Amino acid sequence: MPVKQLTSEGEAIVVELDKCLACRSCEFACAMVHADAENIEEAMLSEFPLLPRVKVIAAAGRAVPLQCQHCEDAPCVEVCPSGALYKDERTGRTLTVVEKCIGCKSCIFACPFGAVEWNAGSRRLIKCDLCEGIVEEGEEPACVKGCPTRARRVRKMAELARERQREAAERTVRILEA
């Protein structure tokens, strides 16, 4: 079953778990784009540590890429006392104003996906921003672009809804015919 994540313009990042090799290319691509580096050497020498916003974890015998789901009713935003986390009204993304973060870590405990992290070295909140700036330029998020098996893809929400409806209808027919 695909895992979905909200992006701008009525799209979602879909992860087909059967295609995920646990190669962590999505992690590396994410870390590189957030290090604002042109190549690995520049990234390693950068003042910014390589910190991916997506993590591939083992769960129930599978590799599962985990990252912020940009919840519509985001618990992390609700508990943030400083306003460092907020919902972008236009895109629906849950974003961070790093300068406002007071380091209380309430968001970490509130996130139902465990996708918000605190980096002690940089003393800042780390979470997926859906490659803010890149997607607006018409490019795919780095984690999608970096996936060698295309397990991660950007899909239209309306298209996903139609597929789910078709799948539900097919299940109904199979049940009725059984």
Backbone as a printed PyTorch tensor [residue, N CA C, xyz], in Angstrom:
tensor([[[  0.8430,  -1.1800,   0.0000],
         [  0.0000,   0.0000,   0.0000],
         [  0.8880,   1.2420,   0.0000]],

        [[  0.6500,   2.1790,  -0.8880],
         [  1.4730,   3.3850,  -0.9450],
         [  1.2930,   4.2700,   0.2770]],

        [[  2.3780,   4.9340,   0.6540],
         [  2.3480,   5.9310,   1.7170],
         [  2.2740,   7.2820,   1.0370]],

        [[  1.3570,   8.1610,   1.5100],
         [  1.1550,   9.4470,   0.8430],
         [  1.5700,  10.5970,   1.7300]],

        [[  1.9930,  11.6750,   1.0990],
         [  2.3580,  12.8790,   1.8210],
         [  1.9260,  14.0980,   1.0340]],

        [[  1.2940,  15.0560,   1.6960],
         [  0.7850,  16.2560,   1.0680],
         [  1.9000,  17.1680,   0.5850]],

        [[  1.7620,  17.7040,  -0.6040],
         [  2.6540,  18.7410,  -1.1110],
         [  1.7840,  19.8670,  -1.6130]],

        [[  2.3800,  20.8170,  -2.3000],
         [  1.5990,  21.9300,  -2.8360],
         [  0.8330,  21.5100,  -4.0880]],

        [[ -0.1060,  22.3530,  -4.4960],
         [ -0.8510,  22.1810,  -5.7460],
         [ -1.6040,  20.8610,  -5.8390]],

        [[ -2.1270,  20.3430,  -4.7250],
         [ -2.9390,  19.1380,  -4.7590],
         [ -2.1880,  17.9020,  -5.1670]],

        [[ -0.9440,  17.7850,  -4.7210],
         [ -0.1220,  16.6330,  -5.0450],
         [  0.3110,  15.9330,  -3.7710]],

        [[  0.8100,  14.7130,  -3.9200],
         [  1.3180,  13.9470,  -2.7900],
         [  2.5660,  13.2040,  -3.2230]],

        [[  3.4580,  12.9900,  -2.2550],
         [  4.5830,  12.0890,  -2.4950],
         [  4.0680,  10.7080,  -2.1330]],

        [[  4.1400,   9.7950,  -3.0640],
         [  3.6840,   8.4270,  -2.8620],
         [  4.9140,   7.5340,  -2.7880]],

        [[  4.9630,   6.6910,  -1.7620],
         [  6.0620,   5.7430,  -1.6010],
         [  5.5050,   4.3450,  -1.7810]],

        [[  6.0010,   3.6500,  -2.7860],
         [  5.6170,   2.2610,  -3.0040],
         [  6.6290,   1.4000,  -2.2770]],

        [[  6.2340,   0.9010,  -1.1010],
         [  7.1610,   0.1910,  -0.2260],
         [  7.7680,  -1.0440,  -0.8790]],

        [[  7.0400,  -1.6910,  -1.7850],
         [  7.5770,  -2.8800,  -2.4600],
         [  8.7670,  -2.5400,  -3.3560]],

        [[  8.8770,  -1.3030,  -3.7640],
         [  9.9900,  -0.8800,  -4.6290],
         [ 11.1780,  -0.3280,  -3.8460]],

        [[ 10.9920,  -0.0430,  -2.5630],
         [ 12.0560,   0.5610,  -1.7580],
         [ 13.1280,  -0.4880,  -1.4500]],

        [[ 14.3810,  -0.1690,  -1.7880],
         [ 15.5010,  -1.0770,  -1.5750],
         [ 16.2440,  -0.8010,  -0.2700]],

        [[ 15.8340,   0.1920,   0.4670],
         [ 16.5270,   0.6330,   1.6900],
         [ 17.9360,   1.1110,   1.3620]],

        [[ 18.1220,   1.6670,   0.1760],
         [ 19.4430,   2.1410,  -0.2510],
         [ 19.8030,   3.4850,   0.3790]],

        [[ 18.8010,   4.1750,   0.8920],
         [ 18.9460,   5.4700,   1.5570],
         [ 19.3770,   6.5910,   0.6130]],

        [[ 19.1550,   6.3910,  -0.6790],
         [ 19.4390,   7.4610,  -1.6460],
         [ 18.5660,   8.6760,  -1.3760]],

        [[ 17.3420,   8.4450,  -0.8970],
         [ 16.4520,   9.5650,  -0.5690],
         [ 17.0290,  10.3730,   0.5840]],

        [[ 17.5910,   9.6920,   1.5740],
         [ 18.2230,  10.3760,   2.7040],
         [ 19.3950,  11.2290,   2.2290]],

        [[ 20.2390,  10.6360,   1.4040],
         [ 21.4240,  11.3400,   0.9220],
         [ 21.0330,  12.5580,   0.0800]],

        [[ 20.0890,  12.3660,  -0.8350],
         [ 19.6460,  13.4830,  -1.6920],
         [ 19.0660,  14.6110,  -0.8510]],

        [[ 18.2970,  14.2570,   0.1570],
         [ 17.7000,  15.2510,   1.0590],
         [ 18.7900,  16.0020,   1.8190]],

        [[ 19.7320,  15.2720,   2.3690],
         [ 20.8150,  15.9010,   3.1270],
         [ 21.6330,  16.8350,   2.2460]],

        [[ 21.8860,  16.4150,   1.0240],
         [ 22.6750,  17.2400,   0.0940],
         [ 21.9600,  18.5450,  -0.2300]],

        [[ 20.6800,  18.4820,  -0.5500],
         [ 19.9580,  19.6910,  -0.9360],
         [ 19.8480,  20.6520,   0.2470]],

        [[ 19.7500,  20.1290,   1.4480],
         [ 19.6510,  20.9930,   2.6190],
         [ 21.0110,  21.4910,   3.0940]],

        [[ 22.0780,  20.8890,   2.6260],
         [ 23.4220,  21.3920,   2.9210],
         [ 23.7620,  22.5260,   1.9560]],

        [[ 22.8930,  22.7040,   0.9460],
         [ 23.0820,  23.7550,  -0.0570],
         [ 24.4510,  23.6370,  -0.7110]],

        [[ 24.7680,  22.4180,  -1.1580],
         [ 26.0590,  22.1440,  -1.7700],
         [ 25.8800,  21.6170,  -3.1870]],

        [[ 26.8550,  21.8720,  -4.0160],
         [ 26.8340,  21.4020,  -5.4090],
         [ 27.2940,  19.9560,  -5.5360]],

        [[ 28.1730,  19.5100,  -4.6280],
         [ 28.7060,  18.1540,  -4.7130],
         [ 29.0300,  17.6560,  -3.3120]],

        [[ 29.3810,  16.3800,  -3.2020],
         [ 29.6130,  15.7650,  -1.8980],
         [ 30.8010,  16.4000,  -1.1870]],

        [[ 31.8400,  16.7440,  -1.9070],
         [ 33.0130,  17.3640,  -1.2730],
         [ 32.6310,  18.7010,  -0.6370]],

        [[ 31.9080,  19.5130,  -1.3840],
         [ 31.4570,  20.8010,  -0.8640],
         [ 30.5440,  20.5980,   0.3430]],

        [[ 29.6900,  19.5860,   0.2790],
         [ 28.7740,  19.3070,   1.3910],
         [ 29.5450,  18.8970,   2.6440]],

        [[ 30.5600,  18.0800,   2.4840],
         [ 31.3450,  17.6120,   3.6280],
         [ 32.1280,  18.7520,   4.2780]],

        [[ 32.5320,  19.7320,   3.4810],
         [ 33.3090,  20.8600,   3.9940],
         [ 32.4240,  22.0260,   4.4430]],

        [[ 31.1470,  21.9010,   4.2100],
         [ 30.2010,  22.9640,   4.5310],
         [ 30.0550,  23.1450,   6.0400]],

        [[ 29.6490,  24.3380,   6.4420],
         [ 29.3600,  24.5870,   7.8530],
         [ 28.0770,  23.8960,   8.2770]],

        [[ 27.2350,  23.5050,   7.3010],
         [ 25.9870,  22.8270,   7.5970],
         [ 26.2060,  21.3170,   7.5960]],

        [[ 25.8260,  20.6420,   8.6700],
         [ 25.9820,  19.1840,   8.6960],
         [ 25.0110,  18.5280,   7.7210]],

        [[ 25.3610,  17.3340,   7.2590],
         [ 24.4710,  16.5820,   6.3720],
         [ 23.3710,  15.9550,   7.2280]],

        [[ 22.2050,  16.5780,   7.1960],
         [ 21.0780,  16.1390,   8.0200],
         [ 19.8620,  15.8690,   7.1480]],

        [[ 19.5900,  14.5970,   6.8630],
         [ 18.3980,  14.2900,   6.0630],
         [ 17.1170,  14.5400,   6.8440]],

        [[ 16.0920,  14.9480,   6.1320],
         [ 14.7730,  15.1460,   6.7400],
         [ 13.8980,  13.9310,   6.5250]],

        [[ 14.3880,  12.9690,   5.7790],
         [ 13.7150,  11.6820,   5.5890],
         [ 14.6590,  10.6170,   6.1250]],

        [[ 14.1000,   9.6330,   6.8130],
         [ 14.8920,   8.5350,   7.3710],
         [ 14.2740,   7.2290,   6.9120]],

        [[ 15.1070,   6.3100,   6.4730],
         [ 14.6350,   4.9800,   6.1140],
         [ 14.8470,   4.1040,   7.3390]],

        [[ 13.7520,   3.5540,   7.8440],
         [ 13.8330,   2.7010,   9.0310],
         [ 13.2840,   1.3200,   8.7080]],

        [[ 13.7060,   0.3400,   9.4890],
         [ 13.1970,  -1.0230,   9.3400],
         [ 11.9650,  -1.1650,  10.2220]],

        [[ 10.8960,  -1.6680,   9.6360],
         [  9.6570,  -1.8900,  10.3860],
         [  8.9220,  -3.0830,   9.7840]],

        [[  8.6120,  -4.0380,  10.6170],
         [  7.8610,  -5.2310,  10.1920],
         [  8.4990,  -5.9000,   8.9760]],

        [[  9.8250,  -5.9680,   8.9760],
         [ 10.5390,  -6.6460,   7.9010],
         [ 10.6090,  -5.8810,   6.5950]],

        [[ 10.3170,  -4.5870,   6.6330],
         [ 10.3540,  -3.7600,   5.4170],
         [ 11.1480,  -2.4940,   5.6750]],

        [[ 11.5710,  -1.8820,   4.6020],
         [ 12.2000,  -0.5680,   4.6680],
         [ 11.0930,   0.4700,   4.4900]],

        [[ 11.0170,   1.4060,   5.4140],
         [  9.9610,   2.4120,   5.3700],
         [ 10.5860,   3.8020,   5.4510]],

        [[ 10.4990,   4.5640,   4.3620],
         [ 10.9580,   5.9530,   4.4240],
         [  9.9780,   6.7670,   5.2560]],

        [[ 10.4870,   7.4360,   6.2780],
         [  9.6540,   8.1800,   7.2010],
         [ 10.0440,   9.6490,   7.1840]],

        [[  9.0390,  10.5150,   7.0550],
         [  9.2890,  11.9540,   7.0990],
         [  8.0000,  12.6580,   7.4700]],

        [[  8.0930,  13.9430,   7.7050],
         [  6.9260,  14.7370,   8.0720],
         [  5.8220,  14.5310,   7.0400]],

        [[  4.6080,  14.3230,   7.5410],
         [  3.4630,  14.1120,   6.6700],
         [  2.6900,  15.3930,   6.3980]],

        [[  3.1550,  16.5010,   6.9590],
         [  2.5060,  17.8060,   6.7490],
         [  1.0070,  17.6960,   7.0170]],

        [[  0.7060,  17.1580,   8.1950],
         [ -0.6830,  16.9210,   8.6120],
         [ -1.5360,  18.1760,   8.4280]],

        [[ -2.7640,  17.9600,   8.0010],
         [ -3.6800,  19.0850,   7.8380],
         [ -3.9150,  19.7850,   9.1780]],

        [[ -4.1290,  18.9880,  10.2160],
         [ -4.3080,  19.5190,  11.5640],
         [ -3.0570,  19.1270,  12.3460]],

        [[ -1.9440,  19.7800,  12.0790],
         [ -0.6260,  19.3840,  12.5710],
         [ -0.4770,  19.5620,  14.0870]],

        [[ -0.3120,  18.4580,  14.8190],
         [ -0.1330,  18.5510,  16.2670],
         [  1.1220,  19.3380,  16.6530]],

        [[  2.1700,  19.2490,  15.8650],
         [  3.4090,  19.9710,  16.1800],
         [  3.1910,  21.4780,  16.1530]],

        [[  2.3700,  21.9460,  15.2370],
         [  2.0640,  23.3750,  15.1480],
         [  1.2400,  23.7990,  16.3600]],

        [[  0.2920,  22.9500,  16.7420],
         [ -0.5880,  23.2670,  17.8670],
         [  0.1810,  23.4260,  19.1740]],

        [[  1.2450,  22.6310,  19.3750],
         [  1.9620,  22.6850,  20.6510],
         [  3.1400,  23.6610,  20.6500]],

        [[  3.4780,  24.2140,  19.5190],
         [  4.6390,  25.1130,  19.4270],
         [  4.3080,  26.4650,  20.0860]],

        [[  4.9530,  26.7690,  21.2170],
         [  4.6210,  28.0030,  21.9290],
         [  5.1970,  29.2710,  21.3000]],

        [[  6.1880,  29.1170,  20.4210],
         [  6.8610,  30.3010,  19.8740],
         [  6.4280,  30.6570,  18.4560]],

        [[  5.6300,  29.7960,  17.8380],
         [  5.2260,  30.0470,  16.4590],
         [  6.2990,  29.6680,  15.4530]],

        [[  7.2940,  28.8930,  15.8920],
         [  8.3630,  28.4600,  14.9880],
         [  7.8290,  27.5010,  13.9180]],

        [[  6.8270,  26.7310,  14.2750],
         [  6.1710,  25.8410,  13.3150],
         [  4.8460,  26.4580,  12.9200]],

        [[  4.5590,  26.4210,  11.6200],
         [  3.3050,  27.0020,  11.1390],
         [  2.8540,  26.2870,   9.8720]],

        [[  1.5660,  26.4470,   9.5640],
         [  1.0120,  25.8890,   8.3290],
         [  1.0290,  26.9640,   7.2600]],

        [[  1.5960,  26.6540,   6.1090],
         [  1.5490,  27.5600,   4.9690],
         [  0.1500,  27.4380,   4.3780]],

        [[ -0.6000,  28.5110,   4.4230],
         [ -1.9970,  28.5070,   3.9700],
         [ -2.1330,  28.1330,   2.4970]],

        [[ -1.1930,  28.5530,   1.6860],
         [ -1.2770,  28.3190,   0.2490],
         [ -0.9470,  26.8760,  -0.1230]],

        [[  0.1130,  26.3220,   0.4670],
         [  0.5820,  24.9970,   0.0570],
         [  0.1530,  23.8710,   0.9750]],

        [[ -0.2400,  24.2050,   2.2070],
         [ -0.5940,  23.1700,   3.1670],
         [  0.6050,  22.5600,   3.8680]],

        [[  1.7960,  23.0170,   3.5550],
         [  2.9970,  22.4770,   4.1790],
         [  3.1100,  22.9510,   5.6230]],

        [[  3.7390,  22.1160,   6.4360],
         [  4.0980,  22.4950,   7.7990],
         [  5.5530,  22.9360,   7.7350]],

        [[  5.7830,  24.2050,   8.0010],
         [  7.1180,  24.7770,   7.8400],
         [  7.6660,  25.3050,   9.1550]],

        [[  8.9420,  25.6420,   9.1480],
         [  9.6500,  26.0800,  10.3400],
         [ 10.3170,  27.4240,  10.1230]],

        [[ 10.2160,  28.2960,  11.1170],
         [ 11.0140,  29.5210,  11.1700],
         [ 12.0560,  29.2480,  12.2460]],

        [[ 13.2560,  28.8250,  11.8110],
         [ 14.2980,  28.3700,  12.7200],
         [ 14.6160,  29.4140,  13.7940]],

        [[ 14.6300,  30.6730,  13.4110],
         [ 14.9870,  31.7430,  14.3560],
         [ 14.0010,  31.8600,  15.5200]],

        [[ 12.7610,  31.4220,  15.3180],
         [ 11.7440,  31.5120,  16.3750],
         [ 11.7810,  30.3320,  17.3390]],

        [[ 12.4540,  29.2530,  16.9580],
         [ 12.4610,  28.0380,  17.7770],
         [ 13.2070,  28.2940,  19.0840]],

        [[ 12.5480,  27.9530,  20.2040],
         [ 13.1590,  28.1400,  21.5180],
         [ 13.7310,  26.8290,  22.0680]],

        [[ 13.6340,  25.7570,  21.2940],
         [ 14.2240,  24.4850,  21.6920],
         [ 13.4640,  23.7250,  22.7650]],

        [[ 12.1740,  23.9700,  22.9010],
         [ 11.3840,  23.2830,  23.9400],
         [ 11.1390,  21.8110,  23.5950]],

        [[ 11.1990,  21.4940,  22.3300],
         [ 11.0490,  20.1300,  21.8160],
         [  9.6420,  19.5460,  21.9600]],

        [[  8.6590,  20.3810,  22.2240],
         [  7.2680,  19.9120,  22.3330],
         [  6.8160,  19.2570,  21.0370]],

        [[  7.2540,  19.7970,  19.9250],
         [  6.8610,  19.2680,  18.6140],
         [  7.3280,  17.8320,  18.4160]],

        [[  8.4790,  17.5040,  18.9650],
         [  9.0220,  16.1520,  18.8300],
         [  8.0790,  15.1500,  19.4930]],

        [[  7.5880,  15.5070,  20.6750],
         [  6.6930,  14.6170,  21.4100],
         [  5.2960,  14.5780,  20.8050]],

        [[  4.8920,  15.6520,  20.1460],
         [  3.5440,  15.7330,  19.5800],
         [  3.4220,  15.0450,  18.2260]],

        [[  4.5190,  14.9140,  17.4890],
         [  4.4560,  14.3400,  16.1330],
         [  4.0800,  12.8600,  16.1870]],

        [[  2.9480,  12.4830,  15.5950],
         [  2.5190,  11.0770,  15.6360],
         [  3.3710,  10.1540,  14.7660]],

        [[  4.2270,  10.7320,  13.9150],
         [  5.0580,   9.9290,  13.0210],
         [  6.5230,   9.8780,  13.4540]],

        [[  6.8670,  10.6040,  14.5100],
         [  8.2600,  10.6460,  14.9460],
         [  9.1660,  11.2890,  13.9060]],

        [[  8.6000,  12.2030,  13.1390],
         [  9.3230,  12.7750,  12.0030],
         [  9.9780,  14.1210,  12.3020]],

        [[  9.8260,  14.6110,  13.5140],
         [ 10.4530,  15.8700,  13.8990],
         [ 11.6260,  15.5260,  14.8090]],

        [[ 12.7840,  16.0650,  14.5030],
         [ 13.9800,  15.7620,  15.2820],
         [ 14.6530,  17.0400,  15.7550]],

        [[ 15.4270,  16.8950,  16.8170],
         [ 16.2300,  17.9930,  17.3270],
         [ 17.6860,  17.6430,  17.0770]],

        [[ 18.4240,  18.5600,  16.4660],
         [ 19.8420,  18.3520,  16.2500],
         [ 20.6050,  19.1460,  17.3000]],

        [[ 21.2170,  18.4250,  18.2310],
         [ 21.9230,  19.0790,  19.3400],
         [ 23.1200,  19.8840,  18.8450]],

        [[ 23.7830,  19.3870,  17.8030],
         [ 24.9540,  20.0920,  17.2760],
         [ 24.6290,  21.4770,  16.7420]],

        [[ 23.5980,  21.5520,  15.9200],
         [ 23.2150,  22.8410,  15.3370],
         [ 22.1920,  23.5650,  16.2020]],

        [[ 21.6900,  22.8740,  17.2390],
         [ 20.6650,  23.4070,  18.1310],
         [ 19.4670,  23.9210,  17.3410]],

        [[ 19.0010,  23.0470,  16.4390],
         [ 17.8310,  23.4260,  15.6520],
         [ 16.9510,  22.2350,  15.3420]],

        [[ 15.7230,  22.5520,  15.0440],
         [ 14.6910,  21.5960,  14.6730],
         [ 14.9530,  21.1220,  13.2460]],

        [[ 14.8180,  19.8200,  13.0210],
         [ 15.0210,  19.2430,  11.6970],
         [ 13.7480,  18.5070,  11.3020]],

        [[ 13.1260,  18.9390,  10.1920],
         [ 11.9480,  18.2440,   9.6690],
         [ 11.8210,  18.5340,   8.1800]],

        [[ 11.1230,  17.6970,   7.4930],
         [ 10.9200,  17.8580,   6.0560],
         [ 10.1890,  19.1600,   5.7590]],

        [[ 10.6960,  19.8860,   4.7790],
         [ 10.0230,  21.1010,   4.3110],
         [  9.5500,  20.9210,   2.8710]],

        [[  9.5690,  19.6620,   2.4070],
         [  9.1960,  19.3280,   1.0330],
         [ 10.0160,  20.1250,   0.0270]],

        [[ 11.2850,  20.2950,   0.3700],
         [ 12.2230,  21.0000,  -0.5150],
         [ 11.6910,  22.3710,  -0.9110]],

        [[ 11.3020,  23.1130,   0.0930],
         [ 10.8040,  24.4680,  -0.1120],
         [ 11.7750,  25.2310,  -1.0080]],

        [[ 11.2450,  25.8480,  -2.0260],
         [ 12.0600,  26.5780,  -2.9900],
         [ 12.3250,  25.7610,  -4.2440]],

        [[ 12.5650,  24.4740,  -4.0920],
         [ 12.8460,  23.6080,  -5.2390],
         [ 11.5570,  23.2630,  -5.9620]],

        [[ 10.5380,  22.8640,  -5.2010],
         [  9.2620,  22.4710,  -5.7880],
         [  8.6150,  23.6680,  -6.4930]],

        [[  8.7690,  24.8640,  -5.9090],
         [  8.1990,  26.0660,  -6.5210],
         [  8.8240,  26.3630,  -7.8760]],

        [[ 10.0450,  25.8820,  -8.0880],
         [ 10.7250,  26.0800,  -9.3710],
         [ 10.3660,  25.0000, -10.3870]],

        [[  9.4400,  24.1180, -10.0050],
         [  8.9780,  23.0870, -10.9260],
         [  9.7430,  21.7800, -10.8450]],

        [[ 10.6720,  21.6600,  -9.9160],
         [ 11.4370,  20.4280,  -9.7660],
         [ 10.7590,  19.4990,  -8.7600]],

        [[ 11.1060,  18.2260,  -8.8270],
         [ 10.6240,  17.2690,  -7.8520],
         [ 11.4120,  17.4410,  -6.5580]],

        [[ 10.8360,  17.0630,  -5.4190],
         [ 11.6120,  17.0750,  -4.1820],
         [ 12.8540,  16.1880,  -4.3300]],

        [[ 13.9170,  16.5310,  -3.6120],
         [ 15.1910,  15.8150,  -3.7380],
         [ 15.0460,  14.3250,  -3.4520]],

        [[ 14.2260,  13.9590,  -2.4610],
         [ 14.0660,  12.5390,  -2.1170],
         [ 13.4200,  11.7610,  -3.2610]],

        [[ 12.5360,  12.4110,  -4.0010],
         [ 11.8770,  11.7720,  -5.1450],
         [ 12.8680,  11.6320,  -6.2930]],

        [[ 13.5680,  12.7170,  -6.5730],
         [ 14.5380,  12.7200,  -7.6610],
         [ 15.6870,  11.7380,  -7.4030]],

        [[ 16.0430,  11.5580,  -6.1310],
         [ 17.1730,  10.7120,  -5.7810],
         [ 16.8650,   9.2310,  -5.6890]],

        [[ 15.6150,   8.8380,  -5.8020],
         [ 15.2410,   7.4300,  -5.6520],
         [ 15.5260,   6.6580,  -6.9470]],

        [[ 16.4530,   5.7020,  -6.9140],
         [ 16.8260,   4.9870,  -8.1420],
         [ 15.7560,   4.0460,  -8.6800]],

        [[ 14.8340,   3.5880,  -7.8280],
         [ 13.7990,   2.6510,  -8.2760],
         [ 12.4680,   3.3240,  -8.5440]],

        [[ 12.4140,   4.6470,  -8.3470],
         [ 11.1820,   5.4340,  -8.4870],
         [ 10.1030,   4.9320,  -7.5260]],

        [[ 10.5560,   4.4460,  -6.3540],
         [  9.6060,   4.0500,  -5.3080],
         [  8.8910,   5.2850,  -4.7800]],

        [[  9.5420,   6.4300,  -4.9050],
         [  8.9640,   7.7050,  -4.4700],
         [  8.6010,   8.4940,  -5.7200]],

        [[  7.3340,   8.9160,  -5.7800],
         [  6.8800,   9.7020,  -6.9310],
         [  5.9110,  10.7690,  -6.4730]],

        [[  5.8260,  11.8330,  -7.2490],
         [  4.8410,  12.8820,  -6.9820],
         [  3.6290,  12.5730,  -7.8420]],

        [[  2.4730,  12.5020,  -7.1920],
         [  1.2370,  12.1820,  -7.8980],
         [  0.1690,  13.2000,  -7.5360]],

        [[ -0.7780,  13.4080,  -8.4220],
         [ -1.9170,  14.3040,  -8.1820],
         [ -2.8860,  13.6360,  -7.2070]],

        [[ -3.3670,  14.4180,  -6.2510],
         [ -4.3020,  13.8910,  -5.2520],
         [ -5.5870,  13.3780,  -5.9070]],

        [[ -6.0820,  14.0870,  -6.9060],
         [ -7.3150,  13.6610,  -7.5860],
         [ -7.1140,  12.3010,  -8.2600]],

        [[ -5.9510,  12.1010,  -8.8590],
         [ -5.6250,  10.8290,  -9.5090],
         [ -5.5580,   9.7060,  -8.4660]],

        [[ -4.9350,   9.9970,  -7.3200],
         [ -4.8480,   9.0050,  -6.2490],
         [ -6.2360,   8.6370,  -5.7320]],

        [[ -7.1120,   9.6300,  -5.5940],
         [ -8.4830,   9.3840,  -5.1250],
         [ -9.2280,   8.4850,  -6.1070]],

        [[ -9.0720,   8.7560,  -7.4090],
         [ -9.7370,   7.9120,  -8.4240],
         [ -9.2300,   6.4750,  -8.3480]],

        [[ -7.9250,   6.2990,  -8.1500],
         [ -7.3630,   4.9500,  -8.0360],
         [ -7.9280,   4.2270,  -6.8220]],

        [[ -8.0160,   4.9320,  -5.6820],
         [ -8.5560,   4.3300,  -4.4690],
         [-10.0200,   3.9460,  -4.6620]],

        [[-10.7900,   4.7850,  -5.3590],
         [-12.1930,   4.4800,  -5.6230],
         [-12.3060,   3.2320,  -6.4980]],

        [[-11.4540,   3.1630,  -7.5260],
         [-11.4640,   2.0060,  -8.4320],
         [-11.0870,   0.7310,  -7.6650]],

        [[-10.0790,   0.8150,  -6.8040],
         [ -9.6740,  -0.3380,  -5.9980],
         [-10.8070,  -0.7930,  -5.0820]],

        [[-11.4900,   0.1660,  -4.4600],
         [-12.6150,  -0.1640,  -3.5680],
         [-13.7390,  -0.8240,  -4.3550]],

        [[-14.0250,  -0.3030,  -5.5330],
         [-15.0760,  -0.8850,  -6.3730],
         [-14.7070,  -2.3130,  -6.7850]],

        [[-13.4550,  -2.5470,  -7.1350],
         [-13.0040,  -3.8920,  -7.5330],
         [-13.0920,  -4.8660,  -6.3590]],

        [[-12.7400,  -4.4030,  -5.1340],
         [-12.8780,  -5.2590,  -3.9610],
         [-14.3370,  -5.6240,  -3.7320]],

        [[-15.2190,  -4.6630,  -3.8930],
         [-16.6480,  -4.9010,  -3.7100],
         [-17.1300,  -5.9620,  -4.6960]],

        [[-16.7270,  -5.8430,  -5.9430],
         [-17.1360,  -6.8220,  -6.9590],
         [-16.6030,  -8.2020,  -6.5910]],

        [[-15.3320,  -8.2980,  -6.1580],
         [-14.7680,  -9.6030,  -5.7870],
         [-15.5300, -10.2130,  -4.6180]],

        [[-15.9040,  -9.4060,  -3.6500],
         [-16.6480,  -9.9050,  -2.4880],
         [-18.0270, -10.4040,  -2.9060]],

        [[-18.6950,  -9.6310,  -3.7570],
         [-20.0490,  -9.9950,  -4.2000],
         [-20.0330, -11.2310,  -5.0860]],

        [[-18.9650, -11.4250,  -5.8260],
         [-18.8680, -12.5730,  -6.7270],
         [-18.3820, -13.8310,  -6.0170]],

        [[-17.8730, -13.6720,  -4.8120],
         [-17.3260, -14.8440,  -4.0750],
         [-18.4000, -15.7390,  -3.5220]]])
